[in-house]
Amino acid sequence: MYHLIFCPKRRKKVLVGDVGRDLDALIREKCAEQKWIVHELAIMPDHVHLFVQVNPDDSASETTRQIKGYTSRVLRLRYPELLKLPSLWTRSFFAASAGNVSKETIQRYIAAQKGM
């Protein structure tokens, strides 16, 4: 289980309105396709928190790469204004496994981010 955080290029606040709603659906779609389980998802205007359970063979970097690649491609086709950014996502991301923190603690943290 991974807690992943990633941001749009230049930390632009573009993940709002229809873009944010579509991003939510696309992340869930990609995870379902890979048979990954989304435990919590919070889309903020300038970053995404995802708590996901993946297959033992899937690394955090591969999981993030697949999600960012798929969502970038689809969102930039649907929303031409996102083409103003050189790429939708930064190359960096944060990843932590749920080994040293309980699943419930991470879920509460992500849920609290939604309220901010």
KOLPA-509264 format. One record per residue (C-alpha): residue in one letter; residue number from 1; chain; x, y, z. Coordinates in pm, whole numbers, plus 32768, in hexadecimal, padded with zeros to 4 digits. Example, Ala and Ser with C-alpha at 12.3 -4.5 7.8 and 13.67 -1.06 7.14 Angstrom:
// KOLPA-509264
(node "A", 1, "A", (84CE, 7E3E, 830C));
(node "S", 2, "A", (8557, 7F96, 82CA));
// end
This chain:
// KOLPA-509264
(node "M", 1, "A", (8000, 8000, 8000));
(node "Y", 2, "A", (808A, 8150, 7F99));
(node "H", 3, "A", (803B, 82B5, 7FF5));
(node "L", 4, "A", (8092, 837A, 7EBB));
(node "I", 5, "A", (809A, 84F4, 7E91));
(node "F", 6, "A", (80DC, 85A1, 7D45));
(node "C", 7, "A", (80B4, 8702, 7CBE));
(node "P", 8, "A", (8070, 87B6, 7B77));
(node "K", 9, "A", (8198, 885F, 7AD2));
(node "R", 10, "A", (81F6, 89A5, 7B7F));
(node "R", 11, "A", (80F7, 8948, 7C8D));
(node "K", 12, "A", (7FE7, 89F3, 7BBE));
(node "K", 13, "A", (7E8A, 89E5, 7C53));
(node "V", 14, "A", (7DED, 893A, 7B25));
(node "L", 15, "A", (7D49, 880D, 7BD0));
(node "V", 16, "A", (7BFD, 88BD, 7C0C));
(node "G", 17, "A", (7A9C, 88A4, 7B7F));
(node "D", 18, "A", (7A70, 87B4, 7A5C));
(node "V", 19, "A", (7BE6, 876C, 7A4C));
(node "G", 20, "A", (7BE5, 86F7, 7BB7));
(node "R", 21, "A", (7AAB, 8625, 7B88));
(node "D", 22, "A", (7B36, 8583, 7A4C));
(node "L", 23, "A", (7C85, 8546, 7AF6));
(node "D", 24, "A", (7BD4, 8491, 7C13));
(node "A", 25, "A", (7B1B, 83B1, 7B1D));
(node "L", 26, "A", (7C54, 8370, 7A4D));
(node "I", 27, "A", (7D26, 830C, 7B7A));
(node "R", 28, "A", (7C17, 821F, 7BF1));
(node "E", 29, "A", (7BF2, 8194, 7A8F));
(node "K", 30, "A", (7D69, 8151, 7A6C));
(node "C", 31, "A", (7D79, 80B1, 7BC4));
(node "A", 32, "A", (7C50, 7FCF, 7B77));
(node "E", 33, "A", (7CF1, 7F6B, 7A2C));
(node "Q", 34, "A", (7E30, 7F04, 7AE6));
(node "K", 35, "A", (7D65, 7E5C, 7BFE));
(node "W", 36, "A", (7DEB, 7F58, 7CFA));
(node "I", 37, "A", (7D0A, 7FC2, 7E1A));
(node "V", 38, "A", (7CDC, 8135, 7E63));
(node "H", 39, "A", (7CB1, 815B, 7FDA));
(node "E", 40, "A", (7CB3, 82D8, 7FDB));
(node "L", 41, "A", (7CD5, 83E6, 7ED3));
(node "A", 42, "A", (7CE2, 855E, 7F0A));
(node "I", 43, "A", (7D0F, 864C, 7DE8));
(node "M", 44, "A", (7D7D, 87A6, 7E55));
(node "P", 45, "A", (7D9F, 88CA, 7D62));
(node "D", 46, "A", (7F19, 889C, 7D51));
(node "H", 47, "A", (7F60, 8734, 7DBB));
(node "V", 48, "A", (7ED0, 85D5, 7DDB));
(node "H", 49, "A", (7ED2, 84E7, 7F05));
(node "L", 50, "A", (7E97, 837B, 7EAC));
(node "F", 51, "A", (7E96, 8258, 7F9F));
(node "V", 52, "A", (7E95, 8120, 7ECA));
(node "Q", 53, "A", (7ECB, 7FAC, 7EF5));
(node "V", 54, "A", (7F88, 7F19, 7DCF));
(node "N", 55, "A", (8004, 7DC4, 7D64));
(node "P", 56, "A", (8141, 7D51, 7E18));
(node "D", 57, "A", (8201, 7D64, 7CCE));
(node "D", 58, "A", (81AC, 7ED5, 7C93));
(node "S", 59, "A", (829D, 7FD9, 7D1B));
(node "A", 60, "A", (8235, 8133, 7D90));
(node "S", 61, "A", (82ED, 81D2, 7C6B));
(node "E", 62, "A", (8246, 80F1, 7B68));
(node "T", 63, "A", (80F0, 812A, 7C04));
(node "T", 64, "A", (8122, 82A3, 7C02));
(node "R", 65, "A", (81B1, 829F, 7AA0));
(node "Q", 66, "A", (8081, 81E6, 7A1A));
(node "I", 67, "A", (7F86, 82C8, 7AC9));
(node "K", 68, "A", (8035, 840C, 7A6B));
(node "G", 69, "A", (806D, 839F, 7902));
(node "Y", 70, "A", (7F07, 8332, 78C9));
(node "T", 71, "A", (7E64, 845C, 7972));
(node "S", 72, "A", (7F4A, 8556, 78C7));
(node "R", 73, "A", (7F02, 84CC, 776E));
(node "V", 74, "A", (7D87, 84C9, 779A));
(node "L", 75, "A", (7D66, 8616, 7853));
(node "R", 76, "A", (7E41, 86D4, 775B));
(node "L", 77, "A", (7D69, 8651, 763C));
(node "R", 78, "A", (7C26, 86B8, 76ED));
(node "Y", 79, "A", (7C9F, 8808, 7771));
(node "P", 80, "A", (7D7A, 88CA, 767A));
(node "E", 81, "A", (7DC7, 89D0, 7785));
(node "L", 82, "A", (7EA2, 88CB, 782F));
(node "L", 83, "A", (7F82, 88CF, 76FC));
(node "K", 84, "A", (8009, 8A1E, 7778));
(node "L", 85, "A", (80D5, 8957, 7874));
(node "P", 86, "A", (8209, 88A8, 77E3));
(node "S", 87, "A", (8182, 8769, 7884));
(node "L", 88, "A", (805E, 8731, 796D));
(node "W", 89, "A", (8121, 868C, 7A88));
(node "T", 90, "A", (8274, 86CC, 7B23));
(node "R", 91, "A", (8369, 85AC, 7B0C));
(node "S", 92, "A", (837C, 8591, 7C84));
(node "F", 93, "A", (828A, 84EF, 7D77));
(node "F", 94, "A", (8277, 8484, 7EE3));
(node "A", 95, "A", (8242, 8317, 7F3C));
(node "A", 96, "A", (8227, 826B, 808B));
(node "S", 97, "A", (81BF, 810B, 80DB));
(node "A", 98, "A", (80BF, 80C6, 81E9));
(node "G", 99, "A", (81AE, 7FE1, 82A2));
(node "N", 100, "A", (8212, 80D0, 83B9));
(node "V", 101, "A", (80C9, 8193, 83CD));
(node "S", 102, "A", (7F75, 80F2, 83E5));
(node "K", 103, "A", (7E86, 80F2, 82C1));
(node "E", 104, "A", (7D85, 81AE, 8393));
(node "T", 105, "A", (7E7C, 82C3, 83E9));
(node "I", 106, "A", (7ECA, 8301, 827B));
(node "Q", 107, "A", (7D5A, 82FC, 821C));
(node "R", 108, "A", (7D0A, 83FA, 832F));
(node "Y", 109, "A", (7E28, 84D9, 82BA));
(node "I", 110, "A", (7DB3, 84D6, 814E));
(node "A", 111, "A", (7C48, 850E, 81B4));
(node "A", 112, "A", (7CB8, 8639, 8283));
(node "Q", 113, "A", (7D65, 86CA, 814E));
(node "K", 114, "A", (7C16, 86D3, 809A));
(node "G", 115, "A", (7B8E, 87BB, 81A5));
(node "M", 116, "A", (7CA6, 88BB, 817D));
// end
